[in-house]
């Protein structure tokens, strides 16, 4: 039997060995913790974005989504399905508010306010997490907050009723603030059809996207139209600010028909009495020849500057979701400028843009950026963030705005916009019947822009733009004054009644 000598220190490990073992264990623990932190924090986005990882998707739908509110009442909801993706979005008045809410779909994502305010509604916004670092590690979600909109329920309903399924859109704003009071598009759709992830949702998506009427197109902010004679508000502003027009009642040098400069094309008017008409008469009766020549007299530089001051060619408008830019061509010859100045050629505008034009006139020449979110709150109502209001800018001289307001009031009092009149209310407006199609053979778009001020109010309370593109109408029966003005009147009446 082999014998070994005695172990050092009588068979007991030395203190040095113990220290080494302790340090090694500490290193192993530190490495384990560092790897866990790397996975939980550094690589969390990579794992979250991995298509094979459904944890984030399951977590997203494990709790009710916050709501979008109109006049303090929710226009959205959440339905417990009992499935793995537990909660689906519901829309009690889906078609009415679709251009505002958009949809929140388990299969197709989010749009409009559901997208722009997703962080608040889904509970992932950092402001909803009292301990952000711990939330990042634990991956816990806060309870979804609510989005309070600027919409006026009665105005929204009046606009929707007025369009009555006809293709078109309505936008209404509060001139003194930029608050959007109504945003309606027609035809519309029910966003609830897209909320889940079933085959019925896939079928609804295909049907809606292939519908030739384009019900998911938000015509109020994502579709531009030739604004026709409603653009004469901008042309008149440019002429007054530039000093080309000093007396609204002085006869102009405007032949009828008017030969477009450098061409043999003759521009005419729908009615009689436009030859050499004063600016007041030409505005009230929408004389194309007078305003086409007026735009040429102002010149391209000042016309472009005025249009851009009103918001044309601005690609950064957000309310908070993006708005299609309205356009005024910056490189035109004199003939093209003449057509551009009466809202034709390449001039195009969204209904929201034209509501902004009317609002600027109503607010003394100040244009307030439009916004749709009044505030966001935690679940229960505690404030989270303030409104989307931003400072306005002076887009024309106050004296010019006052004279334009006078012209617009004349249109409603005794011109082409009498269908917008409201007893006891000062209403200003401008009609437009925009030509389009090959050779202008399409059914014209009917436009009306307006503002209204009740007798006891210190300033106008609402500005509206309406466009109707009714392909089923007879060409001779569609007009801004006859088709669009009554809709604007009811929207203004609804706001004033509030």
C-alpha positions in Angstrom: 0.0 0.0 0.0 1.4 3.3 -1.1 1.7 6.0 1.6 1.7 9.7 0.9 3.2 12.4 3.0 1.2 14.8 5.1 -0.8 17.5 3.3 0.4 21.0 3.8 -1.0 22.7 6.9 -2.1 19.4 8.3 -4.5 18.5 5.4 -6.5 21.8 5.5 -6.7 24.0 2.2 -4.8 27.2 2.5 -6.5 30.6 2.7 -5.0 31.4 -0.7 -6.9 28.5 -2.4 -10.1 29.7 -0.8 -9.6 33.2 -2.1 -8.9 31.9 -5.6 -12.1 29.8 -5.6 -14.1 32.7 -4.2 -12.8 35.0 -6.9 -13.5 32.5 -9.6 -17.1 32.0 -8.5 -17.6 35.7 -8.4 -16.3 36.0 -11.9 -18.7 33.2 -13.1 -21.6 35.0 -11.4 -20.6 38.3 -12.9 -20.3 36.8 -16.3 -23.8 35.2 -15.9 -25.3 38.5 -14.9 -23.6 40.4 -17.7 -24.9 37.9 -20.2 -28.4 38.1 -18.8 -28.2 41.9 -19.0 -26.9 41.7 -22.6 -29.9 39.5 -23.6 -32.4 41.5 -21.6 -31.3 45.0 -22.5 -28.7 45.2 -25.3 -30.2 42.4 -27.5 -33.8 42.9 -26.5 -34.8 44.7 -29.7 -33.2 42.0 -31.8 -35.1 39.3 -30.1 -38.3 41.4 -30.1 -38.0 41.8 -33.8 -37.4 38.2 -34.5 -40.5 36.8 -36.4 -40.2 33.6 -34.5 -40.7 35.4 -31.2 -44.4 35.9 -30.5 -44.0 37.0 -26.9 -44.1 40.7 -27.8 -47.2 40.2 -30.0 -49.0 38.2 -27.3 -48.0 40.8 -24.6 -49.3 43.6 -26.8 -52.8 42.2 -26.9 -52.9 40.8 -23.3 -54.5 44.0 -22.0 -57.1 46.5 -23.3 -55.8 49.3 -25.5 -56.4 52.9 -24.4 -59.2 54.8 -26.0 -59.6 57.7 -28.4 -62.1 60.3 -27.0 -64.4 62.7 -28.7 -66.2 65.2 -26.4 -65.1 63.1 -23.5 -66.6 59.9 -24.7 -64.6 56.9 -26.2 -65.1 56.2 -29.9 -63.0 53.1 -29.6 -63.0 50.1 -27.3 -61.4 46.7 -26.7 -63.2 43.3 -26.9 -61.9 40.2 -24.9 -61.9 37.3 -27.3 -60.4 34.8 -25.0 -57.9 33.9 -27.6 -54.1 33.9 -27.3 -54.1 37.5 -28.8 -56.7 38.4 -26.2 -58.0 41.8 -27.0 -59.3 43.1 -30.3 -60.1 46.7 -31.1 -63.7 47.8 -31.5 -65.2 50.9 -33.0 -68.8 51.8 -31.9 -69.1 54.4 -34.7 -66.5 53.0 -37.0 -67.3 54.7 -40.4 -68.0 58.1 -38.8 -64.5 58.4 -37.2 -62.4 56.1 -39.5 -60.5 59.0 -41.0 -59.5 60.1 -37.5 -58.9 56.9 -35.6 -57.6 54.8 -38.5 -57.5 51.1 -37.6 -55.5 48.9 -35.1 -55.3 45.5 -36.6 -53.6 42.4 -35.2 -52.6 41.5 -38.8 -52.1 44.8 -40.6 -50.8 47.2 -38.0 -52.1 50.7 -37.3 -53.0 53.9 -39.1 -53.8 57.5 -38.4 -54.3 58.3 -34.6 -54.0 54.6 -33.8 -50.5 54.7 -35.3 -49.4 58.2 -34.3 -50.4 57.7 -30.7 -49.7 54.0 -30.5 -47.2 54.4 -27.6 -49.8 56.0 -25.4 -52.7 53.7 -26.4 -50.6 50.5 -26.1 -49.0 51.4 -22.9 -45.4 51.5 -24.2 -44.9 55.2 -24.0 -42.0 55.9 -21.5 -44.2 58.5 -19.7 -46.5 55.7 -18.7 -43.8 53.8 -16.9 -42.9 55.1 -13.4 -39.6 53.0 -13.4 -38.3 53.0 -16.9 -35.1 51.0 -16.2 -37.0 48.3 -14.4 -39.6 48.2 -17.1 -36.9 47.7 -19.7 -35.5 44.7 -17.8 -38.9 43.2 -16.8 -40.5 43.9 -20.2 -43.6 44.9 -18.3 -46.2 47.1 -20.1 -48.1 49.9 -18.4 -51.8 50.3 -18.8 -52.7 52.1 -22.0 -53.5 55.8 -21.8 -56.2 57.7 -23.7 -56.0 60.3 -26.5 -58.4 63.2 -26.2 -59.2 64.7 -29.6 -60.2 68.2 -30.6 -63.2 67.0 -32.6 -66.7 68.3 -32.1 -69.1 65.4 -32.2 -72.0 67.3 -33.6 -69.9 68.9 -36.3 -68.5 65.4 -37.3 -72.0 64.0 -37.4 -73.3 66.9 -39.5 -70.5 66.5 -42.0 -71.1 62.8 -42.3 -74.8 63.2 -42.8 -74.3 66.0 -45.3 -72.1 63.9 -47.6 -74.6 61.1 -47.3 -72.4 58.5 -48.9 -71.4 60.7 -51.8 -67.7 60.7 -52.6 -66.0 63.7 -50.9 -64.7 65.1 -47.7 -65.2 67.8 -45.1 -62.6 69.5 -42.8 -63.5 72.1 -40.1 -61.1 74.0 -37.9 -61.3 76.6 -35.1 -59.6 79.7 -36.7 -58.3 81.2 -33.4 -56.5 77.9 -32.3 -56.1 75.5 -35.3 -58.2 72.8 -33.4 -59.7 70.4 -35.9 -63.4 70.2 -35.2 -64.4 67.8 -38.0 -62.6 65.5 -40.4 -64.9 63.4 -42.5 -64.4 61.3 -45.7 -66.9 59.5 -47.8 -67.4 56.7 -48.6 -66.0 55.3 -45.4 -65.5 51.9 -43.9 -65.7 50.1 -40.5 -62.2 49.7 -39.0 -63.5 46.9 -36.8 -63.5 44.7 -39.9 -59.7 44.7 -39.7 -59.1 44.4 -36.0 -58.4 40.7 -35.6 -56.3 38.2 -37.5 -58.8 35.7 -38.9 -59.5 34.8 -42.5 -62.5 37.2 -42.4 -60.0 40.0 -41.7 -57.9 39.0 -44.7 -61.0 38.9 -46.9 -62.1 42.3 -45.7 -58.6 43.8 -46.3 -58.7 42.5 -49.9 -62.2 43.7 -50.5 -61.6 47.2 -49.1 -58.3 47.6 -51.1 -59.9 46.6 -54.4 -63.0 48.7 -54.0 -63.0 51.2 -56.8 -64.6 53.8 -54.4 -61.5 53.6 -52.2 -63.3 53.7 -48.8 -60.0 53.6 -46.9 -58.7 56.7 -48.6 -58.7 59.6 -46.2 -59.9 62.3 -48.7 -59.8 65.0 -46.1 -56.0 64.9 -45.7 -54.5 62.4 -48.1 -56.3 63.4 -51.3 -55.6 66.6 -53.3 -58.0 68.2 -55.7 -57.9 71.1 -58.1 -59.5 73.8 -55.7 -61.1 75.7 -58.6 -62.5 79.1 -57.7 -62.0 78.6 -53.9 -58.3 79.4 -54.7 -59.4 82.9 -55.7 -59.2 83.7 -52.0 -55.5 83.2 -52.2 -55.2 85.2 -55.5 -57.2 88.1 -54.0 -54.9 88.1 -51.0 -51.8 88.2 -53.2 -53.3 91.1 -55.3 -54.3 93.1 -52.2 -51.0 92.6 -50.4 -49.0 93.4 -53.5 -51.0 96.6 -54.1 -52.2 95.4 -57.5 -55.7 95.9 -56.2 -56.5 99.0 -54.0 -60.2 99.5 -54.6 -62.5 96.5 -54.5 -65.2 98.4 -56.4 -63.1 99.8 -59.2 -63.6 98.3 -62.6 -60.7 96.1 -63.8 -59.2 95.8 -67.2 -60.3 92.2 -67.7 -61.7 91.3 -71.2 -64.2 88.4 -71.5 -63.1 86.1 -73.0 -59.5 86.5 -71.8 -56.7 85.2 -74.1 -54.1 83.3 -72.1 -50.8 85.1 -72.5 -48.6 83.7 -75.3 -51.4 81.4 -76.6 -54.5 81.4 -78.7 -56.6 79.8 -75.9 -59.5 81.9 -74.7 -60.7 81.6 -71.2 -64.4 82.2 -70.6 -66.9 82.4 -67.7 -70.0 80.4 -66.8 -72.1 83.5 -66.6 -72.5 87.0 -68.0 -71.3 90.4 -66.8 -67.6 89.5 -66.1 -66.0 91.8 -68.6 -64.0 94.5 -66.7 -65.9 93.5 -63.5 -64.7 94.9 -60.2 -62.9 92.6 -57.8 -65.9 92.6 -55.5 -68.3 91.6 -58.3 -65.8 89.1 -59.8 -65.4 87.4 -56.4 -69.1 87.2 -55.7 -69.9 85.8 -59.1 -66.7 83.8 -59.5 -65.4 85.4 -62.8 -62.5 83.3 -64.0 -61.3 85.9 -66.5 -60.8 88.6 -63.9 -58.8 86.4 -61.5 -56.8 84.7 -64.2 -55.6 88.1 -65.4 -55.2 89.3 -61.8 -52.8 86.4 -61.1 -50.7 87.3 -64.2 -50.6 91.0 -63.0 -49.4 89.9 -59.6 -46.7 87.8 -61.1 -45.3 84.3 -60.4 -43.0 85.3 -57.6 -45.7 87.0 -55.4 -48.3 84.4 -56.3 -45.9 81.6 -55.2 -45.0 83.4 -52.0 -48.6 84.0 -51.0 -49.6 80.4 -51.8 -46.7 79.0 -49.8 -47.5 81.4 -46.9 -51.0 79.8 -46.7 -49.4 76.3 -46.6 -49.1 75.2 -50.2 -45.9 73.2 -51.0 -45.4 72.4 -47.3 -44.4 68.7 -47.0 -44.1 68.7 -43.2 -47.7 69.2 -42.1 -48.6 66.7 -39.3 -51.8 66.7 -37.2 -50.1 64.4 -35.7 -50.3 62.0 -38.7 -49.0 63.2 -42.0 -51.0 65.3 -44.5 -50.5 65.1 -48.2 -48.9 68.4 -49.4 -51.1 70.8 -51.3 -49.3 72.2 -54.3 -48.9 75.5 -56.3 -46.4 75.1 -59.2 -43.4 77.3 -58.7 -42.2 77.1 -62.4 -44.9 78.3 -64.7 -45.2 80.5 -67.7 -47.8 83.3 -67.8 -50.5 81.2 -69.3 -49.9 78.5 -66.7 -49.9 81.1 -64.0 -53.3 82.4 -65.2 -54.8 79.0 -64.9 -53.0 78.3 -61.6 -54.5 81.5 -60.1 -58.0 80.2 -60.6 -57.2 76.8 -59.0 -56.5 74.9 -62.2 -53.4 73.7 -64.0 -51.2 72.0 -61.3 -52.8 73.7 -58.3 -54.1 71.1 -55.9 -55.3 71.2 -52.4 -56.6 68.9 -49.6 -59.9 69.9 -48.0 -57.9 70.5 -44.8 -55.7 73.0 -46.6 -58.6 75.0 -47.9 -60.2 75.0 -44.4 -56.9 76.6 -43.3 -57.2 79.2 -46.0 -60.7 80.2 -44.8 -59.5 80.1 -41.2 -56.6 82.5 -42.0 -59.1 85.0 -43.4 -61.3 84.6 -40.3 -58.4 85.1 -37.9 -57.1 88.4 -39.2 -54.5 87.0 -41.5 -53.0 84.6 -39.0 -52.7 80.9 -39.9 -52.8 78.5 -37.0 -51.3 75.1 -37.7 -54.1 72.5 -37.5 -54.0 69.8 -34.8 -56.2 66.9 -33.8 -54.9 65.9 -30.3 -56.0 68.1 -27.4 -54.0 66.1 -24.8 -53.1 62.5 -23.8 -53.9 61.1 -20.4 -53.2 58.1 -18.2 -56.0 55.5 -17.8 -58.3 57.3 -15.4 -57.7 60.8 -16.8 -54.5 62.1 -15.2 -52.7 64.4 -17.7 -49.9 62.9 -19.6 -49.0 65.5 -22.3 -50.5 68.8 -23.5 -52.1 69.8 -26.8 -50.5 69.9 -30.2 -51.2 73.6 -30.5 -48.3 75.6 -32.1 -47.8 79.3 -32.7 -49.5 80.8 -35.7 -47.9 83.0 -38.4 -49.1 86.1 -40.2 -49.7 85.1 -43.9 -51.2 88.4 -45.1 -51.8 91.9 -43.7 -54.6 92.2 -41.2 -56.2 94.9 -43.5 -56.1 92.4 -46.4 -57.8 89.7 -44.3 -60.5 92.2 -43.3 -61.2 93.0 -47.0 -61.3 89.3 -47.9 -63.7 88.7 -45.0 -65.9 91.4 -46.5 -65.7 89.8 -50.0 -66.5 86.3 -48.6 -69.5 87.7 -46.6 -70.8 89.2 -49.9 -70.7 85.8 -51.6 -73.0 84.4 -49.0 -75.2 87.5 -48.7 -75.8 88.0 -52.4 -73.5 85.9 -54.6 -73.0 82.3 -55.4 -73.0 81.1 -51.8 -76.4 82.1 -50.5 -77.1 78.4 -49.6 -74.6 78.7 -46.7 -76.5 81.6 -45.0 -77.5 81.1 -41.4 -80.1 83.5 -39.9 -78.5 85.8 -37.3 -74.9 84.6 -38.1 -72.2 86.4 -40.1 -71.1 83.8 -42.7 -68.4 84.3 -45.3 -67.7 81.8 -48.1 -66.4 81.1 -51.6 -67.8 78.6 -54.1 -65.7 76.6 -56.5 -66.5 74.2 -59.3 -63.2 72.6 -60.3 -62.8 71.1 -63.8 -60.8 67.9 -64.3 -60.4 65.0 -66.6 -59.2 64.8 -70.2 -60.3 68.1 -71.8 -62.2 69.0 -68.6 -64.9 66.4 -69.5 -65.2 64.9 -66.0 -68.0 65.8 -63.7 -66.7 68.9 -61.8 -65.7 68.8 -58.2 -68.0 71.0 -56.1 -66.1 73.1 -53.5 -67.2 75.4 -50.7 -65.0 77.1 -48.1 -66.4 79.3 -45.4 -66.3 80.7 -41.9 -69.0 81.7 -39.4 -69.3 84.1 -36.5 -72.4 84.2 -34.2 -73.8 87.6 -33.1 -72.4 87.5 -29.6 -69.0 86.1 -30.5 -65.9 88.4 -30.7 -64.4 86.4 -33.6 -65.3 83.7 -36.1 -65.7 80.3 -34.4 -65.4 77.9 -37.3 -63.9 77.6 -40.7 -65.0 74.8 -43.1 -64.0 73.3 -46.4 -66.2 70.8 -48.3 -65.5 69.0 -51.6 -67.9 66.7 -53.3 -66.8 64.5 -56.3 -70.1 62.9 -57.2 -69.6 60.9 -60.4 -73.3 60.0 -60.4 -74.4 63.6 -60.7 -75.4 65.3 -63.9 -72.7 67.7 -65.0 -75.0 70.6 -65.0 -76.4 69.9 -61.5 -73.2 69.9 -59.4 -71.8 73.2 -58.1 -70.1 74.6 -55.1 -73.0 76.7 -54.1 -75.7 74.1 -54.7 -73.9 70.9 -53.7 -71.2 71.8 -51.1 -72.5 75.0 -49.5 -75.5 73.3 -47.7 -73.1 70.8 -46.1 -70.8 73.5 -44.9 -73.9 75.4 -43.5 -74.9 72.4 -41.4 -71.4 71.9 -40.0 -71.1 75.5 -39.1 -74.5 75.5 -37.5 -73.5 72.4 -35.4 -70.4 74.1 -34.1 -72.2 77.3 -33.3 -75.0 75.4 -31.5 -72.4 74.0 -29.1 
